[in-house]
């Protein structure tokens, strides 16, 4: 049996070379080796505790598994495609180290429950790593916002000037998005916190195993409750891919904003040279390639989520070989998102606000028109719709006169509503406009500073 697969005795012919190539997953799932060995050690401990295998045999197995882990850690272990996957590669190596006693390891389990347990353990670790990386980006946003609480910029809708806002307020909008992303990964950790090991192939086992013991030792809250669902469940992988795709989408939106604001047409922000590249033909160019890569990487995360959903959509219950591709999709999505988060943290750190240009642009486009309408509502007992019409007429006049609203004098403004005094002039100042937005969640400096304090406590 030394050079044969575990299940080879059932078949008369060798596995075809083409099937072996496509069917083997060791080049992907060798990444699960730590989790596979950890789960096997706990499984062995449970078998010993339940007196299903003798302690002498169990200790041999555990020592052998530890030797294999040490070999893999050092890079001296040879993974073999003919043994298909990480589970059989480790089991074969165990036979070579301890002999026939290795045959007791697979008592009361199947590769079906083994792989889903390994995969859940890996996703647990991966989710915690991503959460750490998200927190780094959130901290970078807070740090940059702290330096720009009173930096006025134009808030845009439809990429048209809308109302004056604080640059810090803009940055913190992405803090909120990332806070939701963090919560999605945390929710997934809560949902997947059930251990499938002991479900065996699909129906459970006749051995008197202790699944609660196994679950607790592996760091799960409890064992799963249905053996068929346990081996066929990949919701936790889909949830991870979904959370990754949404997080990547938020980072892509941030990158898109930065690309636009950095463009010569807007010129609202600049980047340190470490986050720029040049052109092979145009000597003057400084291109925001890292931001563009962040924007592009989301396509990979979307694609892997869609692929996983497509694989699962037509599968009957329990395990099928189709599921073998789940790990490559999740591993790839994790790697992509981790790179994107790291690059995003650097990008945010390198951003510089062009404050003069921001202030100038905030004054363009009649961004305080709403403030004038609000002033009439609050001080002249008009309905907002009446005030809106008056403000519209004032904007039309300013546009025709080629003036900013802040450049109009009192007499000009009184052409549209007579009962006004000099106090109305302050509403056309963009900083006053920004600071007037004191409603909860608004852009005033006092609000933004308060939110920064709150975010620091949270984080």
C-alpha positions in Angstrom: 0.0 0.0 0.0 3.0 2.3 0.3 2.7 3.9 -3.1 -1.1 3.5 -3.6 -4.0 5.7 -2.7 -6.0 4.8 0.4 -9.0 3.7 -1.7 -7.1 1.9 -4.5 -8.1 -1.7 -3.6 -11.6 -1.0 -4.8 -10.5 -0.4 -8.4 -9.0 -2.6 -11.1 -7.4 0.2 -13.1 -5.1 3.1 -12.3 -6.4 6.6 -12.1 -6.1 8.3 -15.4 -3.3 10.9 -15.6 -5.6 13.7 -16.7 -8.0 13.0 -13.9 -5.2 12.8 -11.4 -4.0 16.2 -12.5 -7.4 17.9 -12.3 -8.5 15.9 -9.3 -5.5 16.5 -7.0 -5.8 19.5 -4.8 -2.6 19.3 -2.8 -1.1 22.3 -4.6 -3.9 24.4 -3.1 -5.0 22.7 0.2 -1.4 22.1 1.5 -2.1 25.6 3.0 -4.4 23.8 5.5 -1.6 21.7 6.9 -1.5 23.3 10.4 -5.3 23.1 10.8 -5.4 19.5 9.5 -2.8 18.4 11.9 -4.3 20.3 14.8 -7.7 18.7 14.1 -6.2 15.3 13.8 -4.4 15.6 17.1 -7.6 16.7 18.9 -9.5 13.9 17.1 -6.9 11.4 18.4 -7.1 12.8 21.9 -10.9 12.3 21.8 -10.6 8.7 20.6 -8.2 8.0 23.4 -10.5 9.6 26.0 -13.4 7.6 24.8 -11.3 4.4 24.8 -12.0 3.9 21.1 -8.2 3.5 20.5 -5.5 2.6 23.0 -3.5 5.4 24.6 -0.2 3.8 23.3 -1.5 4.0 19.7 -2.9 7.5 20.2 0.3 8.9 21.6 2.2 7.4 18.6 -0.1 9.1 16.2 0.2 12.4 18.0 4.0 12.3 18.1 4.0 11.3 14.4 1.8 14.2 13.5 4.0 16.7 15.4 7.0 15.4 13.5 5.2 15.9 10.2 4.3 19.5 11.2 7.9 20.2 12.0 9.0 18.8 8.6 6.4 21.0 6.8 7.4 24.0 8.9 11.0 23.5 7.9 10.1 23.0 4.2 11.5 19.5 4.1 8.2 17.7 3.6 7.4 16.4 0.1 3.8 16.9 -1.0 2.8 14.3 -3.6 0.1 14.9 -6.2 -0.8 11.1 -6.4 -2.1 11.3 -2.8 -4.5 14.0 -3.9 -4.9 16.2 -0.9 -3.5 17.4 2.4 -5.3 14.8 4.4 -3.9 11.8 2.5 -0.5 13.3 2.2 -0.3 13.6 5.9 -1.8 10.2 6.5 0.7 8.5 4.1 3.6 10.3 5.8 2.3 9.1 9.2 2.3 5.5 8.0 6.0 6.0 7.0 6.9 7.4 10.5 4.9 5.1 12.9 3.8 2.2 10.7 0.4 0.4 10.9 -0.7 2.4 14.0 -1.4 5.3 11.6 -4.4 3.3 10.4 -6.3 4.1 13.6 -6.2 7.9 12.9 -9.2 7.8 10.5 -11.5 6.0 12.9 -14.9 7.8 13.2 -14.2 10.4 10.6 -14.2 11.0 6.9 -12.4 13.4 4.6 -15.8 15.0 4.2 -16.0 16.2 7.8 -12.2 16.5 8.0 -11.9 19.1 5.2 -14.8 21.3 6.3 -13.3 21.4 9.8 -9.9 22.4 8.5 -11.5 24.9 6.2 -13.5 26.5 9.0 -10.4 26.7 11.2 -8.5 28.4 8.4 -11.3 30.9 7.7 -11.4 31.7 11.5 -7.8 32.7 11.4 -8.1 34.5 8.1 -11.1 36.5 9.3 -9.2 37.6 12.3 -6.2 38.7 10.1 -8.5 40.7 7.8 -10.1 42.3 10.9 -6.7 43.4 12.0 -5.9 44.9 8.6 -9.3 46.7 8.4 -8.5 48.2 11.8 -5.2 49.6 10.5 -7.0 51.3 7.6 -9.6 52.7 10.0 -6.9 54.1 12.2 -5.2 55.8 9.2 -8.5 57.4 8.3 -8.9 58.8 11.9 -5.3 60.1 11.9 -5.8 61.9 8.6 -9.2 63.2 9.6 -7.7 64.7 12.8 -5.5 66.9 10.8 -8.3 68.1 8.5 -11.4 68.8 10.7 -11.6 72.4 9.6 -10.5 71.8 6.0 -13.4 72.9 3.8 -14.0 71.0 0.6 -16.9 70.7 -1.8 -19.3 67.8 -1.1 -20.4 66.3 -4.4 -23.5 64.6 -5.6 -23.5 63.4 -9.2 -19.9 64.7 -9.3 -21.4 68.2 -9.1 -20.7 70.7 -6.3 -23.4 70.3 -3.7 -22.6 71.7 -0.3 -19.5 72.5 1.7 -18.2 69.8 3.9 -15.2 69.0 6.1 -12.5 66.9 4.5 -12.4 65.0 7.8 -16.1 64.3 7.5 -15.5 62.9 4.0 -12.7 60.6 5.2 -14.8 59.4 8.2 -17.6 58.3 5.8 -15.2 55.5 4.8 -14.5 54.7 8.5 -18.2 53.9 8.8 -18.1 51.6 5.7 -15.0 49.8 7.1 -16.7 49.5 10.5 -19.5 47.6 8.7 -17.0 45.4 6.9 -15.3 44.5 10.2 -18.7 43.6 11.6 -19.5 41.4 8.6 -16.3 39.3 9.3 -17.2 39.2 13.0 -20.7 38.0 12.2 -19.2 35.3 10.0 -17.0 34.2 12.9 -20.1 33.9 15.0 -22.0 31.9 12.4 -19.3 29.4 11.6 -18.5 28.7 15.2 -19.8 25.1 15.1 -17.5 22.1 14.7 -18.3 19.6 11.9 -15.7 16.9 13.0 -17.4 13.7 13.9 -20.1 14.0 11.2 -18.1 11.5 9.2 -19.1 11.0 5.6 -22.7 12.2 6.0 -24.6 10.2 8.6 -22.5 10.5 11.7 -20.8 7.4 13.3 -21.7 4.4 15.4 -18.6 5.0 17.6 -19.3 6.6 21.0 -17.4 9.8 20.2 -17.5 13.0 22.2 -18.2 15.8 19.7 -18.5 18.5 22.3 -15.0 17.7 23.6 -13.6 17.9 20.0 -15.4 21.2 19.4 -14.2 22.8 22.5 -10.6 21.7 22.1 -10.6 23.1 18.6 -12.0 26.4 19.8 -15.5 26.1 18.5 -18.6 27.0 20.6 -20.4 23.7 19.9 -20.6 20.8 17.5 -22.9 21.0 14.4 -26.4 19.5 14.8 -26.9 17.8 11.5 -24.3 15.5 9.9 -25.6 15.9 6.4 -25.6 19.7 6.5 -22.2 19.7 8.2 -20.4 18.1 5.3 -22.3 19.9 2.6 -22.2 23.4 4.2 -20.1 26.1 2.5 -22.1 29.0 3.7 -19.2 30.1 5.8 -17.0 30.3 2.7 -19.6 32.2 0.8 -20.0 34.6 3.7 -16.3 35.1 3.8 -16.2 35.8 0.1 -19.2 38.2 0.3 -17.6 40.1 3.2 -14.4 40.3 1.2 -16.2 41.5 -1.9 -18.0 44.3 -0.1 -14.9 45.4 1.7 -13.0 45.5 -1.6 -15.9 47.5 -3.1 -15.6 50.1 -0.4 -11.8 50.4 -0.9 -12.4 50.7 -4.6 -14.8 53.6 -4.1 -12.2 55.3 -1.9 -9.6 54.7 -4.6 -11.9 56.1 -7.2 -12.6 59.2 -5.2 -8.9 59.7 -4.7 -8.2 59.2 -8.4 -10.8 61.9 -9.3 -9.6 64.3 -6.6 -6.0 63.9 -7.6 -6.8 64.5 -11.3 -5.7 67.8 -12.9 -9.3 68.8 -13.4 -10.0 68.7 -9.6 -6.5 68.9 -8.0 -8.0 68.6 -4.5 -5.4 66.1 -3.2 -1.9 65.0 -3.9 0.1 61.9 -3.0 3.6 61.3 -1.8 5.8 60.1 -4.6 6.1 56.7 -3.0 2.5 56.0 -4.1 2.9 57.2 -7.7 4.5 55.9 -10.9 5.7 57.6 -14.1 5.2 57.1 -17.8 7.5 55.4 -20.2 6.9 58.1 -22.8 5.7 61.3 -21.0 8.4 62.6 -18.7 6.1 64.9 -16.7 3.6 62.2 -15.6 2.9 61.2 -12.0 0.2 58.5 -12.1 -1.8 57.2 -9.1 -1.3 53.5 -10.0 -1.7 52.1 -6.5 -5.1 53.7 -6.3 -6.0 52.2 -9.7 -4.9 48.8 -8.6 -7.0 49.0 -5.5 -10.0 50.0 -7.8 -9.3 47.1 -10.1 -8.7 44.3 -7.5 -12.4 44.3 -6.5 -13.1 42.5 -9.8 -11.1 39.5 -8.5 -13.1 39.4 -5.2 -16.4 39.7 -7.1 -15.4 36.9 -9.5 -14.5 34.5 -6.7 -17.8 35.1 -4.9 -19.7 34.6 -8.1 -17.8 31.4 -8.8 -18.5 29.9 -5.4 -22.2 30.7 -5.6 -22.3 29.1 -9.0 -20.6 26.0 -7.8 -23.0 25.6 -4.9 -26.3 26.5 -6.7 -26.9 23.1 -8.3 -25.5 20.7 -5.7 -27.8 18.3 -3.8 -27.2 18.0 -0.1 -24.0 16.5 1.4 -20.5 16.5 -0.2 -19.5 16.5 -3.9 -16.2 16.9 -5.6 -17.3 20.2 -7.0 -16.6 21.7 -3.6 -12.9 21.0 -4.0 -12.5 24.4 -5.7 -13.9 26.3 -2.7 -10.5 26.6 -1.1 -8.7 28.1 -4.1 -11.4 30.7 -4.4 -11.3 31.7 -0.7 -7.5 31.6 -0.5 -7.3 33.9 -3.6 -9.9 36.3 -2.3 -8.1 36.5 1.1 -4.8 37.2 -0.5 -6.2 39.8 -2.8 -8.1 41.6 -0.1 -5.2 41.5 2.3 -3.0 43.2 -0.4 -5.7 45.7 -1.1 -6.1 46.7 2.6 -2.3 47.1 3.1 -2.1 49.2 -0.1 -5.1 51.3 1.0 -3.5 52.0 4.4 -0.4 53.3 2.7 -2.4 55.3 0.2 -4.4 57.1 2.9 -1.2 57.8 4.8 0.3 59.5 1.7 -2.7 61.8 0.9 -2.2 65.5 1.2 -5.1 67.9 1.1 -4.7 70.9 -1.3 -6.6 73.2 1.1 -6.5 76.3 -1.1 -8.0 74.4 -4.0 -10.5 72.7 -1.8 -11.7 76.1 -0.5 -11.8 77.6 -3.9 -13.8 74.8 -5.3 -16.2 74.7 -2.3 -17.1 78.3 -3.3 -18.0 77.3 -6.9 -21.3 76.0 -7.9 -23.5 78.1 -5.5 -23.0 75.5 -2.7 -24.6 77.7 -0.1 -28.0 78.1 -1.8 -29.6 75.6 0.6 -28.3 77.6 3.5 -30.1 80.7 2.2 -33.3 78.8 1.9 -32.8 77.5 5.4 -32.2 81.0 6.7 -35.5 82.2 5.3 -37.3 79.2 6.9 -35.8 79.8 10.3 -36.0 83.6 10.3 -38.9 84.6 8.1 -41.5 82.0 8.8 -41.6 80.8 5.2 -42.1 77.2 4.2 -39.1 75.4 2.8 -40.7 75.2 -0.7 -41.3 79.0 -0.7 -37.7 79.5 0.4 -36.4 77.1 -2.2 -38.0 79.1 -5.0 -36.6 82.4 -3.7 -33.1 80.8 -3.4 -33.4 79.4 -6.9 -34.1 82.9 -8.3 -31.1 84.3 -6.4 -28.8 81.6 -7.9 -30.1 82.3 -11.4 -29.3 86.0 -10.8 -25.8 85.3 -9.5 -25.1 83.0 -12.5 -26.3 85.6 -14.9 -24.2 88.2 -13.1 -21.2 85.9 -13.1 -20.8 86.2 -9.3 -20.5 83.9 -6.5 -23.3 84.0 -3.9 -20.7 85.3 -1.4 -20.0 88.2 -3.8 -23.5 89.5 -3.8 -24.2 92.6 -1.7 -27.3 93.0 0.5 -29.2 95.2 -1.9 -28.8 92.6 -4.7 -30.1 89.8 -2.3 -33.1 92.0 -1.2 -34.3 92.1 -4.8 -35.6 88.6 -4.1 -36.8 89.1 -0.5 -37.1 92.6 0.9 -37.1 92.0 4.6 -33.4 91.1 5.1 -30.5 92.6 7.0 -26.8 92.1 7.0 -27.0 88.9 9.1 -28.0 87.1 5.9 -24.6 87.6 4.4 -22.9 85.1 6.8 -24.9 82.2 5.3 -23.0 82.5 2.1 -19.7 81.8 3.7 -18.7 78.2 3.1 -17.1 77.7 6.5 -20.2 79.0 8.2 -22.2 76.7 6.0 -20.1 73.7 7.0 -20.2 74.5 10.7 -24.0 75.1 10.7 -24.6 71.4 10.0 -24.7 70.4 13.7 -27.3 67.7 13.4 -26.2 64.3 14.6 -23.9 62.9 11.9 -23.4 66.3 10.3 -20.2 67.9 8.9 -19.7 70.7 11.5 -16.2 70.8 13.0 -17.7 70.3 16.5 -19.5 67.2 15.3 -16.5 65.8 13.5 -14.2 66.2 16.5 -16.8 64.6 18.7 -17.0 61.6 16.3 -13.2 61.3 16.2 -13.2 60.9 20.0 -16.0 58.3 19.7 -14.1 56.4 17.0 -10.9 56.4 19.0 -12.8 54.9 22.0 -14.4 52.3 19.7 -11.2 51.2 18.0 
